[in-house]
Amino acid sequence: MNILNRAACQAALLFTALLGTPAGGAQSISEPEGQIMAALMSGEGRLSVPGSHADACAVLERAGWTLSLAGEDKRGRAVRVYREVDGRHSALVWDLNPVQVRVTDGTLALPGGWLLTE
């Protein structure tokens, strides 16, 4: 995510947090998309979010992150690794209940024994 995109996302989240959730449907920071976006902007974090694995992956894709790796854990649950456009940050999205999202500096790899599917 380039500097301008990051600044625009930060401004949108701040605006939404200050105004709450108006009738127009703006999301509050407590909703899953707001939580994920806050973690993406900070560059570090691990969080549990309600909703589906596909929903969490869609948030990353809308934010301009690209799919780097796709696989399954030893129990067949989906896991995806996304990279920020500039490559400085990675995010792992794991299909647990609730969905787990881990954002970190640098490159994330799938843990040993997990199967790559894409």
Secondary structure, 3 states (H helix, E strand, C coil): CCHHHHHHHHHHHHHHHHHCCCCCCCCCCCCHHHHHHHHHHHCCEEEEECCCHHHHHHHHHHCCCEEEEEEECCCCCEEEEEECCCCCEEEEEECCCCEEEEEEECCCCCCCCCEECC
